[in-house]
Amino acid sequence: MTAPRIETDLDKIRHNARRLVQRLGRDGIRVTAVTKAVCGHPDIARAMLDGGVAGLADARIENVERMRCSGIKSPICLIRTPMISQTDRITHTCDASYNTELDAIHELSQSALRANTVHGVILMVEMGDLREGIMPGDLDAIAQKVLKIPGIDLRGIGANFACLGGAAPDQQAMNELSDLAAKIEGPGGPLLVTVSGGNSSNLPFVFAGGNSGRVNDLRLGEAILLGVDPISTDRIDGLWTDAFTLVGEVIESNFKTRFGETPTASPTSTLVRTAADIQHVRQSIVALGEQDTDIEGLSPPAGLAFIGATSDHLVVETPNVRLPIGAEISFQPNYSALMRAMAAPNVEKVMRNRRPQSRGRAAEKIRYRLAVA
Ligand SMILES: *Cc1c(COP(=O)(O)O)cnc(C)c1O
């Protein structure tokens, strides 16, 4: 098998999704699975759907189109504020999008009307992360305008935490989000289908028994894929943390002579080299580099230490063993390493425990292409 490659155990993704769906279901919270870190890989998206998630979400239209082209029919939401240059593609492939700009919503309206469809809009509220979001004080006025825009269906509101600013969600933030939903709805009662409370960083709050109020949806990427809480990087109880393995191949193994340098006692000469400083280091090169992944985000196997990495070479030290040329080394990626490996064209994507696709899919695929053409 070729290297470098990233292997996905789809059973572990199914398990993680199912556990989170069941656990959050007890609190009346649906799971929207976020596929952006795996570039919308259709097999991984399907594994998430097999686990019972209510729908999918991605930040990039290309990833959404990739999933649609492979025959995925579930609801898909665009979670990054739309680009005006892409609104036709968005209304064509996404059931809804997260929005913060009225101008963009007007463009989505035009696209939806042209295509004779209705596009769902979820308004993102700024709650301290200082990335995307409408200021809470402006939300109600904007929502009332959106309700009147033709071709647009105001589906709900959402917030995002701990992505840029690092603020984790707490009881106060959840209360505020619930109050904002109530304010938009007024005395008419529940009208917003979705109140999306955040991402994987919301899970510790929910699991600790926090009251999520009107929140009935979380958008989860990292928790499903890597089984960890993004803030603490702690494993979430009952989830697999090793669904992904990045495999690289050894291309050189040698003893290298390293010269250490010892400061001398004399203040005038700073460093001297002595025989005792010469070290023979057993080191190897793995054909993997910064162009393939985020090397800092890899956990090496036991008995192997990183010395350094460049764009195409990862130099490792193995004090106790000689790694033969052609040996494969497996690393565990964190979110950043996973994301880059999935996006790197030279890293092969290998899926384990794939389920056979139903026979209808090939036909659906062709029909979809025709609709796009
Ligand atoms: C990436 C993203 C998510 C998913 O975040 P995780 O920490 O991977 O769960 C949710 N919402 C938005 C808006 C995002 O951009």
The ligand as an SDF file (V2000), in Angstrom:
LIG
                    3D

 15 15  0  0  0  0  0  0  0  0999 V2000
  -15.8180   24.1730   12.5320 C   0  0  0  0  0  0  0  0  0  0  0  0
  -17.1030   24.6340   13.0490 C   0  0  0  0  0  0  0  0  0  0  0  0
  -17.8500   23.8140   13.9180 C   0  0  0  0  0  0  0  0  0  0  0  0
  -17.3570   22.4790   14.4150 C   0  0  0  0  0  0  0  0  0  0  0  0
  -16.3990   22.6650   15.4200 O   0  0  0  0  0  0  0  0  0  0  0  0
  -15.7780   21.4280   16.2270 P   0  0  0  0  0  0  0  0  0  0  0  0
  -14.9740   22.0530   17.2880 O   0  0  0  0  0  0  0  0  0  0  0  0
  -14.9880   20.6450   15.2570 O   0  0  0  0  0  0  0  0  0  0  0  0
  -16.9430   20.6520   16.7600 O   0  0  0  0  0  0  0  0  0  0  0  0
  -19.0830   24.2890   14.3270 C   0  0  0  0  0  0  0  0  0  0  0  0
  -19.5500   25.4960   13.9290 N   0  0  0  0  0  0  0  0  0  0  0  0
  -18.8580   26.2900   13.1130 C   0  0  0  0  0  0  0  0  0  0  0  0
  -19.4350   27.6060   12.7190 C   0  0  0  0  0  0  0  0  0  0  0  0
  -17.6120   25.9010   12.6520 C   0  0  0  0  0  0  0  0  0  0  0  0
  -16.9290   26.7140   11.8390 O   0  0  0  0  0  0  0  0  0  0  0  0
  1  2  1  0
  2  3  1  0
  2 14  2  0
  3  4  1  0
  3 10  2  0
  4  5  1  0
  5  6  1  0
  6  7  2  0
  6  8  1  0
  6  9  1  0
 10 11  1  0
 11 12  2  0
 12 13  1  0
 12 14  1  0
 14 15  1  0
M  END
$$$$
